[in-house]
Amino acid sequence: MAYAAFRSIGAYVPEKILTNEDLSVMVDTTDEWITKRTGIKERHIAAKDEYTSDLGVKAAQKAIERSGVALEDIDMIITATISPDYFCMPSTATIISTKLGLKNVTAFDISAACTGFVYILSIAKAFIESGMKKNILIIGAEKLSAITDYTDRGTCILFGDGAGAAMICATEDKSEAIIDVHTGADGEYADLLMTPNGGSGSAHDTLGQEASSCFMQMKGNETFKVAVRTLTKDVKEILADNDIASDDIIHFVPHQANYRIIKAVGDALKLREEQVVLTVGKFGNTSGASIPMAINDIYESGKLKKGELMLLDAFGGGLTWGSALVPFSPNN
């Protein structure tokens, strides 16, 4: 039987940094106010001529190089994004494949907001275990600055740009395998976090009336409460389903949305401080890119070792959520 192994990780962030002090000039806020409520100190912002696909390519190149997989052996690319290069089509994954020099590969995007990386991990796992594919490149890439309203202090303080990528490959060694992935959604809460205009659900003649309706909008307090409750429940379930204790988790890698959410979930699960991966302070919320960016951060800092068990956990607009139990299984 074929199993799916998490072989490598890579990430990229744009050069420009937007600090809390910078934002205090743009909207009515302060560094103290932002830090206290979110834990965020700065976020990276892509250049005007730097697109989501460009961010994804740079992250992907690192993941491919580190995996030891030859470019021509990659047989699928899946991108999770809510800020694609183009509305509807072509998919950002197809653009990334061309920029990487790949042809005749299966390539498509999915939209699951901040849970996007966990969703594409589950898809890659299923394709490999079915025997349909062998080497799948998964990418979470976002240029959220393109859909952020910088006059709305409730959202503009949160979001940044970046990308993370991983190679998921077939293996016959069960000890290397991704153990389990849980995903879920509930559209009843769709209005808590959304971009309300620009799709078939809104008349085209309204687009020119209010450009801000094409930006992200969020009901912060309500989202916080649902996120903490949902994330905690989902993590407890995946641990119980696989008979794994929280002490067995070496790295808890949550979606980097808000420090208060991460702390509340960590406390509820009785996780030690050293188990919890935190990058929200320097990257902000990068939606589908945040989990692979956080994994890359501990990898490049030397904290992530071969065989160590990661617990991924995410929550996003939709509402969507997901968790995964993933041993880090590099080839070398």
N, C-alpha and C positions, 0 to 999 in steps of 0.2 A: 504493500500500500504506500502511496505517496503522501508525505506530510509537507506542511508549509513551514519554512524556517525564515526567521527574521535575520537576514544576512548582514545588512549594513545600514548606515544612516548618514545623511548629509544635510546641510542647511545653508541658507544664505540670507543676509539682511542687507538692505540698501545702505549706502554710506551716510546719507543725511539723518541726523538725529533731531527730533522735536522734543524738547524738555518741558517740564511743567512750567518753568519760568517763561518759556516761549509762549505757551498757551495762555498764561496769565495776562499777556498783552492782547491776546485775540478775543478772549471771553472773560466774563466775570468769575474768576477763580484764582486760587493760589496753590503753590506747591504743597503747603501744609494740608489744604482741603483735599486735594487729589490723593496725596500719599495716605492720609488717614482713612479715606473711604475705599481706596482701591489697592494700595501698595505699589502703584505704578509711579516711576520717577521719569522715565523717558520711553520713547518709541521711535522706530526707524520709519522713514518716509521715502518712497520711491521717487525717482526723478520723473519729469513729465514724459520723457521718451523711453521710460523703463516700464515694461508691461508685466502683467502677471506671469505670462509665459517666460519672460526673461528671468524672473526670479526663480521660477520652477526649473529652468534649464540649469542654472548655476548650482542649485541644491542637488539636482539629479546627477550632474557630472561628478560631484563628490561621492554620492552614494554608489554610483556605478564603479568608480575607481576603487573604492574601498571594498567592494564586494568580490572583486576578481572575476566578475562575469563579463565576457566579451560583449561589446555593443551589439553585434549581430545575433547574439543568443537571446536577447530580450524579445519576448513575444507578446507583451501586453503593457500598455501604459494607462493608468487610471489617475485622473486628477480630481481632487476635491477642492472646489472653490465656489465662492459666492460673488467673486469679482473677476469674472472671465474677461479675456481680451475683447470678446464680441458677445453681444446679446444674442442668445439662442445658438448661433452657429457662425463659423466653425467652432468646434470645441477647443478649449485651451490645450487639451491633451494632444490633439492632432498637430497643433502648432509646435508644441514642445517636441513631438516626435520628429518633425521636419528639422527643427533647429539642432537636434541632436544628431541628425543624419540617418535616422531610421526610416525605413520604408516597409510597407506591407505588414505592419503590426496592428493588432487590435488597439484602438485608442478612443477613450471617451471620458467625459466629465460626469461627476455626480454633485448634487446640491443637497448637503445635509448640514450646512452652516458649520458651527464650531465642532460638531460631532463628525465632520467629514472624514477625517483621517481614520477613525475607528471603523466607519462604514466601508471605506475602500480596503482596509485591512481585512475585513470580513469577506469582501468580494474576492480579493486575491487568494485568501485561504481556500475558499470554495472552488475556484477555478483550478488551483493546483491539486487539491485533494480529489477532484473529479478526473484528473489526468488530462484536462484540456490544455493547460499551459504549464510551463516549467519555470520561467524567470519573469517575474512581474515587477515593474517599476511603479511604485505608488508615490504620489506627490500631493502634498497640501500646499497650495500657493495662494497668496492673497495680496492684492493692492487695495486694501480697505480705504486708504486715503481718497480713492476715486469715488467712493460711495458714502463718505462721511461728511456731515454738515458741520463745518467749523464755526458756526454761530450757535450751535446747540451744545452747551457745556455738559449735558448729561451723557452725550455719546462721544464727542470729539476727544475727551480726555482718555478714553479707553483704548482706542484702536490704533494699530500700527500695521506695517507692511513686512512681508517676509515669506520664506518658503522652506519646507523641509521635505526630504525624500527618503525612501527606503527601498531596498531590494528584497523581495520576498521570493524565495526559491524552493524548488522541490528537493526533498531529502527522503532517504529511507530510514533515517535514524530518528526514532520517536522522541528521544531525549532532547532533540533540537527543535521539536515542533511547537508551533503556536498552540497553546493548550485549549483556549476557548475565547470566543468573542460573543458578547451580547449586544444587540442593538434594539432600539425601540423608538416610537414616535407617538405623539398625541396632538392632532391638529386643533383640538379644542382650545389650546392656548396659543394659536398662531399669531394673534394680535399683540402678544407681549413683546415680540422682537421680529421686526419685519421691514421690508422696503415696500410700501403700500402701492406704488404706482409703477408703470412701465411694462406691465404684462397684460395678458388678454383679459384679466379681471377688472381692468380700468379702461375707460374710453380713451381713444387716442387723442381726442380733442382737449383732454384735460392736462396733457403733458406739458404744454407750454404755459399753463396758468400758475403752476407751483412746482418749480424745479426741486424744491426741498423734499417733495414727496417721493423722489427717486433715491433719497438718501436713507440710511438705516435709521429706524426709529425704535425706541425701547421704553418699556415701562419698567424702570429699574427695580423698584421695591418688590413688585410682584414677581419679576423674573428671579430675583435673589432667593425668595422663599421657595419657589418651585424647584429651583436648581439644587439647593441644599438637600431638600427632601428626596428628590429623584435620584441624585447622584449617590447619596448614602444608601438608599434602598437597592440600587442596581449593583453597587460594589459588594454589599453584603450577600446578595443573591449569587453572584458569580463565584465568590469565595466558597460559599456553602455548597454550590453545585459541584465544585471540583475538590472539595474537602481540603481546602488550603486555608491556613490561619494567617491573620494579618502580619504576624511575626515572620512568616515565610517570605514576605514581600521585601525585596532589597530596595527597589525604587518604585515609589508611587508617583506616577506621572499624570497629574490631572491637567485638564484644559486650563490654560493660563488666562482666566477671565478677570479674576478679582481675588486679591489675597484673602479677603474676608470669607469668600465662598470656600476657597481651598482649605483655610484653617478650620472652618466649621465642619467640613466633611472629614478632614484628618482627625479632628478631635472626636467626632462621632464614631470613627472606626478605631480609635485608640492607637493611632499610628505615632511613632516617635518622630521627632523633628528631623532626624537624619535620614529618615525614609522618604520624606516628601521633597520632590523636585520643584524648585521655585525659580522661574525666569521672568515672571510677570513684571517685576520691577524694572527690567532693562529693555523689554520688548513690547510690553503692553499686551493687549488681546489681539492676536493675529488669526483668530478664527480657526479654520481647518489646518493652518500651518503650525499652530502653537504646540501641539504634542510632539511632532517630529523635531521641531526646533528645540524643545526642551530635552528630548532624548539626545540630540546632537550636542547640546551643551554639556551634559554629563559625560558623554563619550569623549569630547575634545579636552575636557578637564581631567580625564583619566579615572573618573569615578565609576564608569560602566565597564564591567569586566565580562568576559566570555562565560556564558552559562548562568549569569545572574537573572533573577526573575523580576520582570517589570509588570506593574498593574497600571494599565491606562484607563482613564476615566474622563468622559466628556459630556457636555450638555450644550445644546444650541437651539437657534431659531427653528421653528417647525411645529411644535417643539420636538427636538430629537435628543436622544441620549445613547450612550454606549459605553461599554467597558471591555477590556481584553487582558488576558493573562499571557504574557509573552516573554519567553526566555531569549536573551540576546545570544545569537548563534552565528557569529562570524566564521568565515572559513579559516582564518588564521588568528 
